[in-house]
């Protein structure tokens, strides 16, 4: 479980580092936080919906 958490945190850090190079008018901090912290919740939900629709 520690490995998964480390990969997740590294992904968030990389996302935030990339976001600092993007012009602030294009992407707001809200979008960055949603992308960084929302994907672990949203991905299993979407995968489960796709699996059930088969």
mmCIF entry with sequence, helices, sheets and N, C-alpha, C, O atoms, coordinates in Angstrom:
data_MODEL
# 
_entry.id   MODEL 
# 
_entity.id                         1 
_entity.type                       polymer 
_entity.pdbx_number_of_molecules   1 
# 
_entity_poly.entity_id                      1 
_entity_poly.type                           'polypeptide(L)' 
_entity_poly.nstd_linkage                   no 
_entity_poly.nstd_monomer                   no 
_entity_poly.pdbx_seq_one_letter_code       
;(UNK)(UNK)(UNK)(UNK)(UNK)(UNK)(UNK)(UNK)(UNK)(UNK)(UNK)(UNK)(UNK)(UNK)(UNK)(UNK)
(UNK)(UNK)(UNK)(UNK)(UNK)(UNK)(UNK)(UNK)(UNK)(UNK)(UNK)(UNK)(UNK)(UNK)(UNK)(UNK)
(UNK)(UNK)(UNK)(UNK)(UNK)(UNK)(UNK)(UNK)(UNK)(UNK)(UNK)(UNK)(UNK)(UNK)(UNK)(UNK)
(UNK)(UNK)(UNK)(UNK)(UNK)(UNK)
;
_entity_poly.pdbx_seq_one_letter_code_can   XXXXXXXXXXXXXXXXXXXXXXXXXXXXXXXXXXXXXXXXXXXXXXXXXXXXXX 
_entity_poly.pdbx_strand_id                 A 
# 
loop_
_entity_poly_seq.entity_id 
_entity_poly_seq.num 
_entity_poly_seq.mon_id 
_entity_poly_seq.hetero 
1 1  UNK n 
1 2  UNK n 
1 3  UNK n 
1 4  UNK n 
1 5  UNK n 
1 6  UNK n 
1 7  UNK n 
1 8  UNK n 
1 9  UNK n 
1 10 UNK n 
1 11 UNK n 
1 12 UNK n 
1 13 UNK n 
1 14 UNK n 
1 15 UNK n 
1 16 UNK n 
1 17 UNK n 
1 18 UNK n 
1 19 UNK n 
1 20 UNK n 
1 21 UNK n 
1 22 UNK n 
1 23 UNK n 
1 24 UNK n 
1 25 UNK n 
1 26 UNK n 
1 27 UNK n 
1 28 UNK n 
1 29 UNK n 
1 30 UNK n 
1 31 UNK n 
1 32 UNK n 
1 33 UNK n 
1 34 UNK n 
1 35 UNK n 
1 36 UNK n 
1 37 UNK n 
1 38 UNK n 
1 39 UNK n 
1 40 UNK n 
1 41 UNK n 
1 42 UNK n 
1 43 UNK n 
1 44 UNK n 
1 45 UNK n 
1 46 UNK n 
1 47 UNK n 
1 48 UNK n 
1 49 UNK n 
1 50 UNK n 
1 51 UNK n 
1 52 UNK n 
1 53 UNK n 
1 54 UNK n 
# 
_struct_asym.id          A 
_struct_asym.entity_id   1 
# 
loop_
_struct_conf.conf_type_id 
_struct_conf.id 
_struct_conf.pdbx_PDB_helix_id 
_struct_conf.beg_label_comp_id 
_struct_conf.beg_label_asym_id 
_struct_conf.beg_label_seq_id 
_struct_conf.pdbx_beg_PDB_ins_code 
_struct_conf.end_label_comp_id 
_struct_conf.end_label_asym_id 
_struct_conf.end_label_seq_id 
_struct_conf.pdbx_end_PDB_ins_code 
_struct_conf.beg_auth_comp_id 
_struct_conf.beg_auth_asym_id 
_struct_conf.beg_auth_seq_id 
_struct_conf.end_auth_comp_id 
_struct_conf.end_auth_asym_id 
_struct_conf.end_auth_seq_id 
_struct_conf.pdbx_PDB_helix_class 
_struct_conf.details 
_struct_conf.pdbx_PDB_helix_length 
HELX_P HELX_P1 AA1 UNK A 2  ? UNK A 21 ? UNK A 2  UNK A 21 1 ? 20 
HELX_P HELX_P2 AA2 UNK A 29 ? UNK A 52 ? UNK A 29 UNK A 52 1 ? 24 
# 
_struct_conf_type.id          HELX_P 
_struct_conf_type.criteria    ? 
_struct_conf_type.reference   ? 
# 
loop_
_atom_site.group_PDB 
_atom_site.id 
_atom_site.type_symbol 
_atom_site.label_atom_id 
_atom_site.label_alt_id 
_atom_site.label_comp_id 
_atom_site.label_asym_id 
_atom_site.label_entity_id 
_atom_site.label_seq_id 
_atom_site.pdbx_PDB_ins_code 
_atom_site.Cartn_x 
_atom_site.Cartn_y 
_atom_site.Cartn_z 
_atom_site.occupancy 
_atom_site.B_iso_or_equiv 
_atom_site.pdbx_formal_charge 
_atom_site.auth_seq_id 
_atom_site.auth_comp_id 
_atom_site.auth_asym_id 
_atom_site.auth_atom_id 
_atom_site.pdbx_PDB_model_num 
ATOM 1   N N  . UNK A 1 1  ? 0.819   -1.194 0.000   1.00 0.00 ? 1  UNK A N  1 
ATOM 2   C CA . UNK A 1 1  ? 0.000   0.000  0.000   1.00 0.00 ? 1  UNK A CA 1 
ATOM 3   C C  . UNK A 1 1  ? 0.863   1.259  0.000   1.00 0.00 ? 1  UNK A C  1 
ATOM 4   O O  . UNK A 1 1  ? 0.470   2.292  -0.542  1.00 0.00 ? 1  UNK A O  1 
ATOM 5   N N  . UNK A 1 2  ? 2.027   1.164  0.604   1.00 0.00 ? 2  UNK A N  1 
ATOM 6   C CA . UNK A 1 2  ? 2.906   2.324  0.631   1.00 0.00 ? 2  UNK A CA 1 
ATOM 7   C C  . UNK A 1 2  ? 3.376   2.711  -0.763  1.00 0.00 ? 2  UNK A C  1 
ATOM 8   O O  . UNK A 1 2  ? 3.545   3.892  -1.065  1.00 0.00 ? 2  UNK A O  1 
ATOM 9   N N  . UNK A 1 3  ? 3.587   1.701  -1.615  1.00 0.00 ? 3  UNK A N  1 
ATOM 10  C CA . UNK A 1 3  ? 4.042   1.976  -2.974  1.00 0.00 ? 3  UNK A CA 1 
ATOM 11  C C  . UNK A 1 3  ? 2.983   2.742  -3.764  1.00 0.00 ? 3  UNK A C  1 
ATOM 12  O O  . UNK A 1 3  ? 3.293   3.669  -4.512  1.00 0.00 ? 3  UNK A O  1 
ATOM 13  N N  . UNK A 1 4  ? 1.734   2.336  -3.582  1.00 0.00 ? 4  UNK A N  1 
ATOM 14  C CA . UNK A 1 4  ? 0.635   3.014  -4.280  1.00 0.00 ? 4  UNK A CA 1 
ATOM 15  C C  . UNK A 1 4  ? 0.529   4.461  -3.819  1.00 0.00 ? 4  UNK A C  1 
ATOM 16  O O  . UNK A 1 4  ? 0.338   5.363  -4.634  1.00 0.00 ? 4  UNK A O  1 
ATOM 17  N N  . UNK A 1 5  ? 0.649   4.677  -2.535  1.00 0.00 ? 5  UNK A N  1 
ATOM 18  C CA . UNK A 1 5  ? 0.583   6.027  -1.994  1.00 0.00 ? 5  UNK A CA 1 
ATOM 19  C C  . UNK A 1 5  ? 1.744   6.879  -2.502  1.00 0.00 ? 5  UNK A C  1 
ATOM 20  O O  . UNK A 1 5  ? 1.557   8.053  -2.822  1.00 0.00 ? 5  UNK A O  1 
ATOM 21  N N  . UNK A 1 6  ? 2.927   6.305  -2.577  1.00 0.00 ? 6  UNK A N  1 
ATOM 22  C CA . UNK A 1 6  ? 4.091   7.047  -3.073  1.00 0.00 ? 6  UNK A CA 1 
ATOM 23  C C  . UNK A 1 6  ? 3.932   7.410  -4.548  1.00 0.00 ? 6  UNK A C  1 
ATOM 24  O O  . UNK A 1 6  ? 4.258   8.526  -4.952  1.00 0.00 ? 6  UNK A O  1 
ATOM 25  N N  . UNK A 1 7  ? 3.435   6.481  -5.345  1.00 0.00 ? 7  UNK A N  1 
ATOM 26  C CA . UNK A 1 7  ? 3.207   6.771  -6.763  1.00 0.00 ? 7  UNK A CA 1 
ATOM 27  C C  . UNK A 1 7  ? 2.173   7.872  -6.908  1.00 0.00 ? 7  UNK A C  1 
ATOM 28  O O  . UNK A 1 7  ? 2.325   8.769  -7.738  1.00 0.00 ? 7  UNK A O  1 
ATOM 29  N N  . UNK A 1 8  ? 1.125   7.807  -6.106  1.00 0.00 ? 8  UNK A N  1 
ATOM 30  C CA . UNK A 1 8  ? 0.074   8.826  -6.151  1.00 0.00 ? 8  UNK A CA 1 
ATOM 31  C C  . UNK A 1 8  ? 0.631   10.197 -5.779  1.00 0.00 ? 8  UNK A C  1 
ATOM 32  O O  . UNK A 1 8  ? 0.380   11.178 -6.480  1.00 0.00 ? 8  UNK A O  1 
ATOM 33  N N  . UNK A 1 9  ? 1.376   10.272 -4.697  1.00 0.00 ? 9  UNK A N  1 
ATOM 34  C CA . UNK A 1 9  ? 1.926   11.547 -4.260  1.00 0.00 ? 9  UNK A CA 1 
ATOM 35  C C  . UNK A 1 9  ? 2.936   12.095 -5.256  1.00 0.00 ? 9  UNK A C  1 
ATOM 36  O O  . UNK A 1 9  ? 2.982   13.303 -5.486  1.00 0.00 ? 9  UNK A O  1 
ATOM 37  N N  . UNK A 1 10 ? 3.745   11.227 -5.850  1.00 0.00 ? 10 UNK A N  1 
ATOM 38  C CA . UNK A 1 10 ? 4.683   11.674 -6.880  1.00 0.00 ? 10 UNK A CA 1 
ATOM 39  C C  . UNK A 1 10 ? 3.930   12.207 -8.095  1.00 0.00 ? 10 UNK A C  1 
ATOM 40  O O  . UNK A 1 10 ? 4.349   13.193 -8.702  1.00 0.00 ? 10 UNK A O  1 
ATOM 41  N N  . UNK A 1 11 ? 2.821   11.561 -8.453  1.00 0.00 ? 11 UNK A N  1 
ATOM 42  C CA . UNK A 1 11 ? 2.000   12.042 -9.559  1.00 0.00 ? 11 UNK A CA 1 
ATOM 43  C C  . UNK A 1 11 ? 1.423   13.414 -9.278  1.00 0.00 ? 11 UNK A C  1 
ATOM 44  O O  . UNK A 1 11 ? 1.384   14.265 -10.166 1.00 0.00 ? 11 UNK A O  1 
ATOM 45  N N  . UNK A 1 12 ? 0.976   13.639 -8.058  1.00 0.00 ? 12 UNK A N  1 
ATOM 46  C CA . UNK A 1 12 ? 0.435   14.943 -7.677  1.00 0.00 ? 12 UNK A CA 1 
ATOM 47  C C  . UNK A 1 12 ? 1.525   16.004 -7.721  1.00 0.00 ? 12 UNK A C  1 
ATOM 48  O O  . UNK A 1 12 ? 1.293   17.111 -8.206  1.00 0.00 ? 12 UNK A O  1 
ATOM 49  N N  . UNK A 1 13 ? 2.710   15.676 -7.221  1.00 0.00 ? 13 UNK A N  1 
ATOM 50  C CA . UNK A 1 13 ? 3.816   16.627 -7.232  1.00 0.00 ? 13 UNK A CA 1 
ATOM 51  C C  . UNK A 1 13 ? 4.212   16.979 -8.664  1.00 0.00 ? 13 UNK A C  1 
ATOM 52  O O  . UNK A 1 13 ? 4.438   18.146 -8.981  1.00 0.00 ? 13 UNK A O  1 
ATOM 53  N N  . UNK A 1 14 ? 4.294   15.969 -9.526  1.00 0.00 ? 14 UNK A N  1 
ATOM 54  C CA . UNK A 1 14 ? 4.640   16.229 -10.933 1.00 0.00 ? 14 UNK A CA 1 
ATOM 55  C C  . UNK A 1 14 ? 3.569   17.092 -11.585 1.00 0.00 ? 14 UNK A C  1 
ATOM 56  O O  . UNK A 1 14 ? 3.887   18.009 -12.343 1.00 0.00 ? 14 UNK A O  1 
ATOM 57  N N  . UNK A 1 15 ? 2.305   16.808 -11.297 1.00 0.00 ? 15 UNK A N  1 
ATOM 58  C CA . UNK A 1 15 ? 1.212   17.603 -11.849 1.00 0.00 ? 15 UNK A CA 1 
ATOM 59  C C  . UNK A 1 15 ? 1.311   19.054 -11.390 1.00 0.00 ? 15 UNK A C  1 
ATOM 60  O O  . UNK A 1 15 ? 1.109   19.972 -12.185 1.00 0.00 ? 15 UNK A O  1 
ATOM 61  N N  . UNK A 1 16 ? 1.617   19.261 -10.131 1.00 0.00 ? 16 UNK A N  1 
ATOM 62  C CA . UNK A 1 16 ? 1.765   20.627 -9.628  1.00 0.00 ? 16 UNK A CA 1 
ATOM 63  C C  . UNK A 1 16 ? 2.988   21.319 -10.223 1.00 0.00 ? 16 UNK A C  1 
ATOM 64  O O  . UNK A 1 16 ? 2.948   22.522 -10.483 1.00 0.00 ? 16 UNK A O  1 
ATOM 65  N N  . UNK A 1 17 ? 4.069   20.582 -10.441 1.00 0.00 ? 17 UNK A N  1 
ATOM 66  C CA . UNK A 1 17 ? 5.248   21.171 -11.071 1.00 0.00 ? 17 UNK A CA 1 
ATOM 67  C C  . UNK A 1 17 ? 4.956   21.589 -12.509 1.00 0.00 ? 17 UNK A C  1 
ATOM 68  O O  . UNK A 1 17 ? 5.388   22.656 -12.947 1.00 0.00 ? 17 UNK A O  1 
ATOM 69  N N  . UNK A 1 18 ? 4.236   20.768 -13.230 1.00 0.00 ? 18 UNK A N  1 
ATOM 70  C CA . UNK A 1 18 ? 3.862   21.109 -14.601 1.00 0.00 ? 18 UNK A CA 1 
ATOM 71  C C  . UNK A 1 18 ? 2.920   22.305 -14.606 1.00 0.00 ? 18 UNK A C  1 
ATOM 72  O O  . UNK A 1 18 ? 2.992   23.161 -15.488 1.00 0.00 ? 18 UNK A O  1 
ATOM 73  N N  . UNK A 1 19 ? 2.041   22.356 -13.620 1.00 0.00 ? 19 UNK A N  1 
ATOM 74  C CA . UNK A 1 19 ? 1.067   23.445 -13.559 1.00 0.00 ? 19 UNK A CA 1 
ATOM 75  C C  . UNK A 1 19 ? 1.739   24.794 -13.324 1.00 0.00 ? 19 UNK A C  1 
ATOM 76  O O  . UNK A 1 19 ? 1.210   25.827 -13.734 1.00 0.00 ? 19 UNK A O  1 
ATOM 77  N N  . UNK A 1 20 ? 2.884   24.798 -12.676 1.00 0.00 ? 20 UNK A N  1 
ATOM 78  C CA . UNK A 1 20 ? 3.556   26.070 -12.445 1.00 0.00 ? 20 UNK A CA 1 
ATOM 79  C C  . UNK A 1 20 ? 4.138   26.643 -13.729 1.00 0.00 ? 20 UNK A C  1 
ATOM 80  O O  . UNK A 1 20 ? 4.408   27.841 -13.807 1.00 0.00 ? 20 UNK A O  1 
ATOM 81  N N  . UNK A 1 21 ? 4.334   25.796 -14.739 1.00 0.00 ? 21 UNK A N  1 
ATOM 82  C CA . UNK A 1 21 ? 4.866   26.293 -16.002 1.00 0.00 ? 21 UNK A CA 1 
ATOM 83  C C  . UNK A 1 21 ? 3.760   26.769 -16.945 1.00 0.00 ? 21 UNK A C  1 
ATOM 84  O O  . UNK A 1 21 ? 4.042   27.410 -17.957 1.00 0.00 ? 21 UNK A O  1 
ATOM 85  N N  . UNK A 1 22 ? 2.496   26.456 -16.615 1.00 0.00 ? 22 UNK A N  1 
ATOM 86  C CA . UNK A 1 22 ? 1.366   26.852 -17.449 1.00 0.00 ? 22 UNK A CA 1 
ATOM 87  C C  . UNK A 1 22 ? 0.919   28.246 -17.029 1.00 0.00 ? 22 UNK A C  1 
ATOM 88  O O  . UNK A 1 22 ? 0.926   28.580 -15.844 1.00 0.00 ? 22 UNK A O  1 
ATOM 89  N N  . UNK A 1 23 ? 0.530   29.058 -18.010 1.00 0.00 ? 23 UNK A N  1 
ATOM 90  C CA . UNK A 1 23 ? 0.038   30.392 -17.723 1.00 0.00 ? 23 UNK A CA 1 
ATOM 91  C C  . UNK A 1 23 ? -1.198  30.304 -16.839 1.00 0.00 ? 23 UNK A C  1 
ATOM 92  O O  . UNK A 1 23 ? -2.066  29.460 -17.064 1.00 0.00 ? 23 UNK A O  1 
ATOM 93  N N  . UNK A 1 24 ? -1.279  31.155 -15.853 1.00 0.00 ? 24 UNK A N  1 
ATOM 94  C CA . UNK A 1 24 ? -2.350  31.073 -14.865 1.00 0.00 ? 24 UNK A CA 1 
ATOM 95  C C  . UNK A 1 24 ? -3.730  31.331 -15.467 1.00 0.00 ? 24 UNK A C  1 
ATOM 96  O O  . UNK A 1 24 ? -4.730  30.868 -14.918 1.00 0.00 ? 24 UNK A O  1 
ATOM 97  N N  . UNK A 1 25 ? -3.805  32.049 -16.566 1.00 0.00 ? 25 UNK A N  1 
ATOM 98  C CA . UNK A 1 25 ? -5.097  32.320 -17.184 1.00 0.00 ? 25 UNK A CA 1 
ATOM 99  C C  . UNK A 1 25 ? -5.702  31.073 -17.808 1.00 0.00 ? 25 UNK A C  1 
ATOM 100 O O  . UNK A 1 25 ? -6.925  30.959 -17.898 1.00 0.00 ? 25 UNK A O  1 
ATOM 101 N N  . UNK A 1 26 ? -4.869  30.139 -18.237 1.00 0.00 ? 26 UNK A N  1 
ATOM 102 C CA . UNK A 1 26 ? -5.366  28.930 -18.895 1.00 0.00 ? 26 UNK A CA 1 
ATOM 103 C C  . UNK A 1 26 ? -5.927  27.912 -17.908 1.00 0.00 ? 26 UNK A C  1 
ATOM 104 O O  . UNK A 1 26 ? -7.002  27.355 -18.131 1.00 0.00 ? 26 UNK A O  1 
ATOM 105 N N  . UNK A 1 27 ? -5.211  27.673 -16.831 1.00 0.00 ? 27 UNK A N  1 
ATOM 106 C CA . UNK A 1 27 ? -5.606  26.643 -15.868 1.00 0.00 ? 27 UNK A CA 1 
ATOM 107 C C  . UNK A 1 27 ? -5.569  27.250 -14.471 1.00 0.00 ? 27 UNK A C  1 
ATOM 108 O O  . UNK A 1 27 ? -4.561  27.820 -14.054 1.00 0.00 ? 27 UNK A O  1 
ATOM 109 N N  . UNK A 1 28 ? -6.681  27.118 -13.755 1.00 0.00 ? 28 UNK A N  1 
ATOM 110 C CA . UNK A 1 28 ? -6.717  27.662 -12.399 1.00 0.00 ? 28 UNK A CA 1 
ATOM 111 C C  . UNK A 1 28 ? -6.268  26.594 -11.401 1.00 0.00 ? 28 UNK A C  1 
ATOM 112 O O  . UNK A 1 28 ? -6.146  25.418 -11.743 1.00 0.00 ? 28 UNK A O  1 
ATOM 113 N N  . UNK A 1 29 ? -6.029  27.018 -10.186 1.00 0.00 ? 29 UNK A N  1 
ATOM 114 C CA . UNK A 1 29 ? -5.587  26.096 -9.139  1.00 0.00 ? 29 UNK A CA 1 
ATOM 115 C C  . UNK A 1 29 ? -6.674  25.070 -8.821  1.00 0.00 ? 29 UNK A C  1 
ATOM 116 O O  . UNK A 1 29 ? -6.364  23.938 -8.450  1.00 0.00 ? 29 UNK A O  1 
ATOM 117 N N  . UNK A 1 30 ? -7.937  25.452 -8.961  1.00 0.00 ? 30 UNK A N  1 
ATOM 118 C CA . UNK A 1 30 ? -9.030  24.503 -8.718  1.00 0.00 ? 30 UNK A CA 1 
ATOM 119 C C  . UNK A 1 30 ? -8.948  23.322 -9.676  1.00 0.00 ? 30 UNK A C  1 
ATOM 120 O O  . UNK A 1 30 ? -9.103  22.174 -9.259  1.00 0.00 ? 30 UNK A O  1 
ATOM 121 N N  . UNK A 1 31 ? -8.707  23.592 -10.952 1.00 0.00 ? 31 UNK A N  1 
ATOM 122 C CA . UNK A 1 31 ? -8.594  22.523 -11.936 1.00 0.00 ? 31 UNK A CA 1 
ATOM 123 C C  . UNK A 1 31 ? -7.418  21.604 -11.618 1.00 0.00 ? 31 UNK A C  1 
ATOM 124 O O  . UNK A 1 31 ? -7.510  20.386 -11.776 1.00 0.00 ? 31 UNK A O  1 
ATOM 125 N N  . UNK A 1 32 ? -6.332  22.188 -11.176 1.00 0.00 ? 32 UNK A N  1 
ATOM 126 C CA . UNK A 1 32 ? -5.139  21.402 -10.856 1.00 0.00 ? 32 UNK A CA 1 
ATOM 127 C C  . UNK A 1 32 ? -5.409  20.498 -9.651  1.00 0.00 ? 32 UNK A C  1 
ATOM 128 O O  . UNK A 1 32 ? -5.027  19.327 -9.655  1.00 0.00 ? 32 UNK A O  1 
ATOM 129 N N  . UNK A 1 33 ? -6.062  21.036 -8.628  1.00 0.00 ? 33 UNK A N  1 
ATOM 130 C CA . UNK A 1 33 ? -6.355  20.241 -7.436  1.00 0.00 ? 33 UNK A CA 1 
ATOM 131 C C  . UNK A 1 33 ? -7.351  19.135 -7.733  1.00 0.00 ? 33 UNK A C  1 
ATOM 132 O O  . UNK A 1 33 ? -7.223  18.026 -7.215  1.00 0.00 ? 33 UNK A O  1 
ATOM 133 N N  . UNK A 1 34 ? -8.351  19.431 -8.568  1.00 0.00 ? 34 UNK A N  1 
ATOM 134 C CA . UNK A 1 34 ? -9.310  18.402 -8.950  1.00 0.00 ? 34 UNK A CA 1 
ATOM 135 C C  . UNK A 1 34 ? -8.610  17.293 -9.728  1.00 0.00 ? 34 UNK A C  1 
ATOM 136 O O  . UNK A 1 34 ? -8.857  16.111 -9.489  1.00 0.00 ? 34 UNK A O  1 
ATOM 137 N N  . UNK A 1 35 ? -7.741  17.674 -10.654 1.00 0.00 ? 35 UNK A N  1 
ATOM 138 C CA . UNK A 1 35 ? -7.013  16.673 -11.433 1.00 0.00 ? 35 UNK A CA 1 
ATOM 139 C C  . UNK A 1 35 ? -6.075  15.867 -10.542 1.00 0.00 ? 35 UNK A C  1 
ATOM 140 O O  . UNK A 1 35 ? -5.954  14.654 -10.712 1.00 0.00 ? 35 UNK A O  1 
ATOM 141 N N  . UNK A 1 36 ? -5.416  16.518 -9.606  1.00 0.00 ? 36 UNK A N  1 
ATOM 142 C CA . UNK A 1 36 ? -4.453  15.830 -8.749  1.00 0.00 ? 36 UNK A CA 1 
ATOM 143 C C  . UNK A 1 36 ? -5.071  14.911 -7.730  1.00 0.00 ? 36 UNK A C  1 
ATOM 144 O O  . UNK A 1 36 ? -4.561  13.820 -7.479  1.00 0.00 ? 36 UNK A O  1 
ATOM 145 N N  . UNK A 1 37 ? -6.165  15.342 -7.140  1.00 0.00 ? 37 UNK A N  1 
ATOM 146 C CA . UNK A 1 37 ? -6.738  14.565 -6.051  1.00 0.00 ? 37 UNK A CA 1 
ATOM 147 C C  . UNK A 1 37 ? -8.025  13.852 -6.423  1.00 0.00 ? 37 UNK A C  1 
ATOM 148 O O  . UNK A 1 37 ? -8.497  13.015 -5.654  1.00 0.00 ? 37 UNK A O  1 
ATOM 149 N N  . UNK A 1 38 ? -8.606  14.152 -7.572  1.00 0.00 ? 38 UNK A N  1 
ATOM 150 C CA . UNK A 1 38 ? -9.861  13.547 -7.958  1.00 0.00 ? 38 UNK A CA 1 
ATOM 151 C C  . UNK A 1 38 ? -9.736  12.266 -8.745  1.00 0.00 ? 38 UNK A C  1 
ATOM 152 O O  . UNK A 1 38 ? -10.652 11.444 -8.727  1.00 0.00 ? 38 UNK A O  1 
ATOM 153 N N  . UNK A 1 39 ? -8.617  12.069 -9.446  1.00 0.00 ? 39 UNK A N  1 
ATOM 154 C CA . UNK A 1 39 ? -8.511  10.897 -10.318 1.00 0.00 ? 39 UNK A CA 1 
ATOM 155 C C  . UNK A 1 39 ? -8.503  9.567  -9.569  1.00 0.00 ? 39 UNK A C  1 
ATOM 156 O O  . UNK A 1 39 ? -9.010  8.589  -10.120 1.00 0.00 ? 39 UNK A O  1 
ATOM 157 N N  . UNK A 1 40 ? -7.964  9.458  -8.354  1.00 0.00 ? 40 UNK A N  1 
ATOM 158 C CA . UNK A 1 40 ? -8.040  8.144  -7.692  1.00 0.00 ? 40 UNK A CA 1 
ATOM 159 C C  . UNK A 1 40 ? -9.475  7.758  -7.314  1.00 0.00 ? 40 UNK A C  1 
ATOM 160 O O  . UNK A 1 40 ? -9.779  6.574  -7.170  1.00 0.00 ? 40 UNK A O  1 
ATOM 161 N N  . UNK A 1 41 ? -10.337 8.731  -7.155  1.00 0.00 ? 41 UNK A N  1 
ATOM 162 C CA . UNK A 1 41 ? -11.728 8.444  -6.823  1.00 0.00 ? 41 UNK A CA 1 
ATOM 163 C C  . UNK A 1 41 ? -12.529 8.191  -8.092  1.00 0.00 ? 41 UNK A C  1 
ATOM 164 O O  . UNK A 1 41 ? -13.347 7.273  -8.145  1.00 0.00 ? 41 UNK A O  1 
ATOM 165 N N  . UNK A 1 42 ? -12.290 9.007  -9.112  1.00 0.00 ? 42 UNK A N  1 
ATOM 166 C CA . UNK A 1 42 ? -13.092 8.933  -10.328 1.00 0.00 ? 42 UNK A CA 1 
ATOM 167 C C  . UNK A 1 42 ? -12.740 7.720  -11.190 1.00 0.00 ? 42 UNK A C  1 
ATOM 168 O O  . UNK A 1 42 ? -13.629 7.134  -11.808 1.00 0.00 ? 42 UNK A O  1 
ATOM 169 N N  . UNK A 1 43 ? -11.492 7.338  -11.246 1.00 0.00 ? 43 UNK A N  1 
ATOM 170 C CA . UNK A 1 43 ? -11.071 6.240  -12.114 1.00 0.00 ? 43 UNK A CA 1 
ATOM 171 C C  . UNK A 1 43 ? -11.732 4.907  -11.759 1.00 0.00 ? 43 UNK A C  1 
ATOM 172 O O  . UNK A 1 43 ? -12.239 4.243  -12.663 1.00 0.00 ? 43 UNK A O  1 
ATOM 173 N N  . UNK A 1 44 ? -11.757 4.479  -10.491 1.00 0.00 ? 44 UNK A N  1 
ATOM 174 C CA . UNK A 1 44 ? -12.449 3.215  -10.193 1.00 0.00 ? 44 UNK A CA 1 
ATOM 175 C C  . UNK A 1 44 ? -13.949 3.272  -10.482 1.00 0.00 ? 44 UNK A C  1 
ATOM 176 O O  . UNK A 1 44 ? -14.540 2.268  -10.880 1.00 0.00 ? 44 UNK A O  1 
ATOM 177 N N  . UNK A 1 45 ? -14.564 4.431  -10.286 1.00 0.00 ? 45 UNK A N  1 
ATOM 178 C CA . UNK A 1 45 ? -15.991 4.566  -10.577 1.00 0.00 ? 45 UNK A CA 1 
ATOM 179 C C  . UNK A 1 45 ? -16.242 4.377  -12.071 1.00 0.00 ? 45 UNK A C  1 
ATOM 180 O O  . UNK A 1 45 ? -17.153 3.650  -12.466 1.00 0.00 ? 45 UNK A O  1 
ATOM 181 N N  . UNK A 1 46 ? -15.433 5.031  -12.894 1.00 0.00 ? 46 UNK A N  1 
ATOM 182 C CA . UNK A 1 46 ? -15.594 4.896  -14.344 1.00 0.00 ? 46 UNK A CA 1 
ATOM 183 C C  . UNK A 1 46 ? -15.288 3.481  -14.805 1.00 0.00 ? 46 UNK A C  1 
ATOM 184 O O  . UNK A 1 46 ? -15.964 2.961  -15.693 1.00 0.00 ? 46 UNK A O  1 
ATOM 185 N N  . UNK A 1 47 ? -14.287 2.856  -14.219 1.00 0.00 ? 47 UNK A N  1 
ATOM 186 C CA . UNK A 1 47 ? -13.957 1.479  -14.597 1.00 0.00 ? 47 UNK A CA 1 
ATOM 187 C C  . UNK A 1 47 ? -15.080 0.528  -14.215 1.00 0.00 ? 47 UNK A C  1 
ATOM 188 O O  . UNK A 1 47 ? -15.406 -0.379 -14.981 1.00 0.00 ? 47 UNK A O  1 
ATOM 189 N N  . UNK A 1 48 ? -15.676 0.718  -13.049 1.00 0.00 ? 48 UNK A N  1 
ATOM 190 C CA . UNK A 1 48 ? -16.779 -0.126 -12.622 1.00 0.00 ? 48 UNK A CA 1 
ATOM 191 C C  . UNK A 1 48 ? -18.004 0.060  -13.515 1.00 0.00 ? 48 UNK A C  1 
ATOM 192 O O  . UNK A 1 48 ? -18.689 -0.911 -13.838 1.00 0.00 ? 48 UNK A O  1 
ATOM 193 N N  . UNK A 1 49 ? -18.278 1.280  -13.908 1.00 0.00 ? 49 UNK A N  1 
ATOM 194 C CA . UNK A 1 49 ? -19.412 1.531  -14.808 1.00 0.00 ? 49 UNK A CA 1 
ATOM 195 C C  . UNK A 1 49 ? -19.171 0.892  -16.167 1.00 0.00 ? 49 UNK A C  1 
ATOM 196 O O  . UNK A 1 49 ? -20.087 0.328  -16.765 1.00 0.00 ? 49 UNK A O  1 
ATOM 197 N N  . UNK A 1 50 ? -17.941 0.981  -16.655 1.00 0.00 ? 50 UNK A N  1 
ATOM 198 C CA . UNK A 1 50 ? -17.629 0.365  -17.954 1.00 0.00 ? 50 UNK A CA 1 
ATOM 199 C C  . UNK A 1 50 ? -17.723 -1.152 -17.848 1.00 0.00 ? 50 UNK A C  1 
ATOM 200 O O  . UNK A 1 50 ? -18.208 -1.802 -18.775 1.00 0.00 ? 50 UNK A O  1 
ATOM 201 N N  . UNK A 1 51 ? -17.272 -1.725 -16.744 1.00 0.00 ? 51 UNK A N  1 
ATOM 202 C CA . UNK A 1 51 ? -17.326 -3.165 -16.548 1.00 0.00 ? 51 UNK A CA 1 
ATOM 203 C C  . UNK A 1 51 ? -18.773 -3.652 -16.476 1.00 0.00 ? 51 UNK A C  1 
ATOM 204 O O  . UNK A 1 51 ? -19.105 -4.697 -17.035 1.00 0.00 ? 51 UNK A O  1 
ATOM 205 N N  . UNK A 1 52 ? -19.630 -2.902 -15.792 1.00 0.00 ? 52 UNK A N  1 
ATOM 206 C CA . UNK A 1 52 ? -21.025 -3.298 -15.639 1.00 0.00 ? 52 UNK A CA 1 
ATOM 207 C C  . UNK A 1 52 ? -21.818 -3.137 -16.937 1.00 0.00 ? 52 UNK A C  1 
ATOM 208 O O  . UNK A 1 52 ? -22.817 -3.829 -17.129 1.00 0.00 ? 52 UNK A O  1 
ATOM 209 N N  . UNK A 1 53 ? -21.404 -2.258 -17.814 1.00 0.00 ? 53 UNK A N  1 
ATOM 210 C CA . UNK A 1 53 ? -22.141 -2.047 -19.063 1.00 0.00 ? 53 UNK A CA 1 
ATOM 211 C C  . UNK A 1 53 ? -21.766 -3.068 -20.131 1.00 0.00 ? 53 UNK A C  1 
ATOM 212 O O  . UNK A 1 53 ? -22.342 -3.050 -21.218 1.00 0.00 ? 53 UNK A O  1 
ATOM 213 N N  . UNK A 1 54 ? -20.822 -3.952 -19.852 1.00 0.00 ? 54 UNK A N  1 
ATOM 214 C CA . UNK A 1 54 ? -20.418 -4.976 -20.819 1.00 0.00 ? 54 UNK A CA 1 
ATOM 215 C C  . UNK A 1 54 ? -21.462 -6.021 -20.973 1.00 0.00 ? 54 UNK A C  1 
ATOM 216 O O  . UNK A 1 54 ? -21.286 -6.960 -21.749 1.00 0.00 ? 54 UNK A O  1 
# 
